[in-house]
Amino acid sequence: MKRIVLLIALSVMVIFGTEAQNRTINFEQIKEWKKIVKKAKKEKKLIFVDCYTSWCGPCKMLATKVFTQDIVADFFNDNFVNAKFDMEKDADGILLKKQFQVQAFPTLVFVDPETLEVVHRMVGAGKADWLIAGGKQAKDSENNLAGMMKRYAAGERSAEFLANYLLTLASAYMQKEVGDVAAEYLNSLSVEKLATKENWDLIAKYVHDPLSAPMKFVMAEREKFSAIAGKDVVDYKLEQCINRAVGILIAWHSEMETAFDEKRNEELLAYLQNIDFVGAPAALANLYTAAYIRRGDFRGLLDKMKEVLSYNMFRGGAAKFYFQHNIEALVRCEDKSLVEEGILWIDKECAVADDYFTKADLMNSKARLQISIGDTLGAEKSKMEEEKYAKEGQEKSGGRIMRAMRMN
């Protein structure tokens, strides 16, 4: 009898122990935003909203690994009215995506039910302590996103405040605001004060425009910053910024809704022509080549590509990107003979390519050009070649290397 009682007691302990380790954030089951707002007003709590999609991996990680931790569940259930919406499927979720200006997933927002203002925002996924820290910051009206924006607008510019404000903006994925705030602060400093480790850290994290005053200063004073952070680190940051700016411009095509930014293009060209930096020639080559595509001069495009590649100016995989990006522009060419010339060039490049993944990517480009001229059988054959090369590449690497998937 005692043994039975003991077993029952142990069973109860196991059951309650299991429950204690499996509490979760109690999200409202209703999917009506107005009712959630009404409840939050009554309870005088902020609303925590998990903005997710069914296909978002980090969203699922939060739901299964973070929201289910006792420490997270207890904090959020005590302090917020919690809601979650699929931003692509739930009727109110689709509306809230626009209202909350959700641009990436997961986005976590904290909303004041009285004003419907988003007082705090976090984009991405992290561990329990990251989420709880964000929730605590959301409840702090002076130091949440809305509060810090008001303090900044009122003129607060202390170094400690700006460092925290930039972290908050970055966490909210407010990239333009991050760049603007960082640039305004850094631009206010004298040359002597700018070249410090603390300010280099700000530049490295938050400044990405090569034409901004801070990045131009880093370019002009590379030796000073190299002494602080190391030459390779500084050069990598400068090249990264240039490539990012160039990438946006060369990605433009006539089917886009926005007009080409000719002014930005001219400013970047002028800047690159007047700096002595290892990454400048390749960046200029990309911009010069893109001009032929915008003009629809595909004969000129092919000739320019041959000229550029003859100089052997690219490093790493940059030559492969240059070739593939520009050769694929021929899908907009109406001269079939030029497209066929491009296809033959791809075959030549494939024959001398030194790895199977490169060959697979080239076959992908070839298929695109073949489809553009109506050669569906040829395109199917190229796709089969692509799959074969990709498989051989994976086998050769022993599965250690996976081919990067294209998004378009």
Salt bridges, closest charged atoms under 4 A:
GLU28 OE2 - LYS39 NZ 2.66
GLU32 OE2 - LYS35 NZ 3.35
GLU43 OE1 - LYS45 NZ 3.63
ASP50 OD2 - LYS84 NZ 3.84
ASP70 OD2 - ARG23 NH2 3.71
ASP74 OD2 - ARG23 NH2 2.88
ASP90 OD2 - LYS31 NZ 3.79
GLU156 OE2 - ARG151 NH2 2.79
ASP180 OD2 - LYS176 NZ 2.74
GLU184 OE2 - ARG157 NH2 3.19
ASP201 OD2 - LYS197 NZ 3.07
ASP209 OD1 - ARG264 NH2 2.88
GLU221 OE1 - LYS224 NZ 3.89
ASP235 OD2 - LYS231 NZ 2.65
GLU239 OE1 - ARG315 NH2 2.45
GLU255 OE2 - ARG332 NE 3.90
ASP303 OD1 - ARG299 NH2 3.12
GLU307 OE1 - LYS304 NZ 3.52
GLU328 OE2 - ARG406 NH1 2.67
GLU341 OE2 - ARG299 NH2 2.89
GLU341 OE2 - LYS306 NZ 3.23
ASP347 OD1 - LYS366 NZ 2.91
ASP361 OD2 - LYS320 NZ 2.70
ASP361 OD1 - ARG403 NH2 2.84
GLU385 OE1 - LYS388 NZ 3.59
GLU386 OE2 - ARG403 NH2 2.82
